[in-house]
């Protein structure tokens, strides 16, 4: 089963139907602390199980309130750190309440998906992806700080064990609720040695583990004048940087209606790889992208598992059981 190229829509528990007055008061207080006033009551932009976002008009310009549920609650803390370390890559942050998973940030402009048709997005991708890769390399030395911020580890060293554990976990869940039957469990367990070899190749590459967004697509890129920034870091994890290319290249190909080897997709990949050329020649880097995309299917399964942690198992059907679906994609190569 081919999984969605990027985040799926759905019902919410992270943000109630009616925006609580407590939320409005908190936003108003943060805006006031920065010398502004609210001019609108707030418009809900999205409501998901894992997060919700509300746009407010203010005299400072538009601002965005976001609430993260349990499975993505590290995002506000991570965003606060990224503003310190790579401020050019993320929106300006006005306030954070880490305990409640709340954040308030300035508007970073329209998303790339709104701004340009898929076939016309290449100039922005070619501009952003090398900067993003450079940021990843700069953050490789921040491993302990990222762990302290709550970013989960899904590295080539840990993924084989996490994959095996996820197979065992899903084997204990009814198939109608997203679990694995005996035949699918056996097939996945037989595939685990190959999966370990994919991860071993990544671990041996010499490219350091670092932060990777894991959901970098055109709806998570904002453009404002000359600034191109990345939003929605709730899926981010620590691992091989090339894991980013699973969601990114899937999304570019899906929305442009082209195949994975289309020149549009390859040019985006090659732009991303440019900062990594000191580590290996381009042919080897391209092969590592293949391996990272293969290994990253388990990362995506674990990400969905975290995002849906507060939802009952039967509710996962709304997203076509993505934990199982992504895990089973390791059978496809």
N, C-alpha and C positions, 0 to 999 in steps of 0.2 A: 504494500500500500504506500503510495507516495504521499508524504505529509505536506500540510500547507507550507507555502514558501515563507510566510511570516505569520504574525499573531492572528488568532481567530477571534471573532466577535462572540459575545455571549452575554447571558444574564449576570447580574452582579450581586455580591454580598459585601464587597469592599466599601461601597458607597451606597447609602440608603436611597430610596426613591426620592425623599424630600431632604434637601441639604440641611443638616442640623444648624440651628442658630449658633451653637458653640463654634462650629467651623467658620461661619461668617465673622463672628467676633474675633477669632484668632487671626484670620486673614486681615481684617480691618486694623487690628493692633500692629501687625507686622508692617503693613503699608504705612501706617502712621509713624512707626519708628523710623522709617526711611524718608519722612517728610511729605508723604502723600495722603490722599483720601480716596476711598472707594467711590466709584460712580455708577456701578451696576450691582445687582443682587447676586450675580453669578449664573453662568450657563453651563450645565453639565455637558461635557464633551464625550466622555465615555465612562461606562460602569462595567467592570469585569469582576470576576471572583478574586483576582489577584491585585487589582488596583482600580482607582477611579481618578478622573481629572475634571476640574472645573475652571472655566475661564472667567476672570473678573476684569471689568474696566476700572482703571484708576487714573488719577492725575499724573501718575508716573508712567503711564502707558499700560497696555494689557499685561496681566500677570496670570500665572497658572498655579492653582493649588492641586497637589497630588497626594493621594493617600495610598499607601501600600499595605496589603494584607500580610499575614504571617509569612508566607512563602517567599515574599520579595521585600521584606521589611528592611533589608540591608541597603536598599537603594538610596534613601536620603543621606545616610551616613557616607556611602560611597561617593555620592554626588558632591557632598561637602569637601571630601578629600580631593576629588578631581578638579574642583575649582581652584584649589591650592596648587596642584601639580601640573595640570594641563588646561589652564583656563581658556585657552583659545578653542578647545574642543567641545566644551559644554556650555549650556545656557548659564547666565548670571543667576546666582542663588540669593534670595532675599532672607530666607529663614528656614529652619529645620526643627522639627520636634521628633527626635529619634525614637523616643519611647512609643509614640503613637503612630510612627511611620508617616508623618506629615512633612511636606515640603512646599515651599513657595518660591517660584522662579519667574524671572522676567520672560516675556514672550521672545522667542528667538526667530520669529518670522514663519512664513508658510512652509509646510513640508515639501520636500522635493517631489513627492507623488502628486501634490496639488499643483505645484509650480510648472511641471513639464510632463509631457507624455513620455512613456517609457523609452521610446526610441530616441528621444531628445535629451535624456538625462546624462548621457555620457560625459559631457564637460564637467559636470559637478562630481561625478564619481571619480574621474581621473584627477580631479583637484583634491578631493577629500581623502581618498584611500591612502595615498602616500603619507599624508599628515597623520592619519589615524595609525598607520603602521609605525611611524616614528614615535608617536605617543606610546604605543605598546612597548617599544624597545626602551624608552625612557622609564616606563613603569616596571620593567623587569627587576629593577633594583629595589622595588617597594613591596616585595612579596610579604614580609611580615606585617607591614602596615595594612596591606589589602586584606590579609587574613583577619587582622584586628578589626577591620571595618565590617567583617561578616561575609566577605565574598567567599562562596564555596569553592573547594578545590576539586577540579575535574581534569587533572593532568594526565599525560600519558602513563605516568607511574601508578596513578590511582584508578584510572578508568577500567582496566581489566577486572579488578576486584569488584568495582562498583557494578559493572555489567553482570558479573556472575551473581552478585547479590540481588540485583534487580530481577534476573531470571527466576531465582528462587522465590522472591517475594510475589511475583505475578503468578507463579505456579500455584500459589496458595489462594488465588482469587478466582472466583467463577468466571468462565469465559464471557458470559453475558454482562459481566460488570468490568470487563477490561483485563481479565486474567488470561492465563495460558493453559491450553489443554495439554495432555501428555505428549502428543506428536509435535506440537510447536515447541514445547519445552525441550524435547530431545534434539530437535533441529537447531535450536539456539545454543544448547550446550555443546553440540558438535562443532558449532561455528566459533566458539570462544577461543580455541587455540589460534585460529587465523586472526581473530580480533586482537589477540595479544601481540601478534607479529606486526600488525599495523601500528599499534601503540609503541612497540619497541623501536620501529623505524623512526617515529617522531622523537622519541626520547634520545635516540642516538644522533639526531640531526645537528646538535650543537646550538640550536636556536633556543633561547631561554624561555621557560614558561613565564607567562605574564597575564595581564587582564585581557579578556576578550569579550566583546559585547554580546555575542551569540544571537542577536536578533537585529543585525544591522541591515536595514532595508530602507527604501525611499520614504516610507511613512515615519521613520525615526531619524530623518535628517532634515534639519531646518536651515533655510537660506534667508539671510537678512543683509542686503547689500553685498559687501565683499566677504561677509562671514558665513561660514558653513559649519554647523554644529550638530552634535549627536545628542539625542534625547533617549529616554526610556532605557535605563541601565539595570532594570530589575532582573534581567536574565543573565547578567554578566557573571563570569566565573574565572577562576585561575586555571590556566592550562596552556596548551600550545597555541601561539597566537593565530596560526592558520585555521583554527577551528572556526573563526569568524567567517571564512569563505563558504561554509555550508549554507547558512541562511542568506548571505549576500548574493552569491552567484545563483542559488535557486530562485531568489526573488527577482533578480534582474531578468533571468531567462523566462520565468513564468509570466511576468507582467508585460514583457516585450513580445511574448509568443514565439520565442526562438529556442533552439536546442542548446545544450550545455557547451557545445564547441563553436557556437556562433561567434563571429569576430567581436560583437558588442560585449559578450561575456568574457572573452579572452583578453580584450583590452583592459577591462576593469581589473581582472586578475593580475595582469602584468603591471598595471600601475601600482597596485597594492604591494607587489613583490619587490619593487625597486629598492626600498630601503634595506631589504634583506640580502641583497646581492653580495655584501662582504662575507656572508656566511657560507654561500655555496653558489655554484653556477646556476644559471636560469633553468636549465633542463632539470636539475635536481630539485630546485625549488618548486617547479611545476608538479613534479611527482610527489613532493611532500604535501602540496595542496590536496592532491588526490587522497593521500592517506589521511590527512586531517579531516577532510570531508567525510570519509568513511568512519573514522573513529568518532567524529562529532555527532553521529546519530545517537549514540548513547548519552552524550552531553545533553542533546535536545530532549531525550526521554527523561533524564533526571531534572531538567529545567521545568518541564511540564509537571512532573511529579511534585516538585516544590510549589509551583504556582497553584496547583489544585489541591494542596494539602488540606485545606479547610472545607473542601467539597466532598459530599458523600460519593462513594465509588460509582453508584449508578448515574450520578450527574455528569461523570466524565464522558458519557455517551454523546453529550451535546457537541463535543469536539472530536467525535469519532475515536475515542479512546487513544489519545495521542501518545501516552506513555508506552503502551504496547506497540502502537503503530511505528513510532520512531525506533524502538528497540528491534523490531522485526526487520527493519530496513538493513540491518547488518547481514541479512541472509541474501541480499540481492546481488552481490558482486561475485 
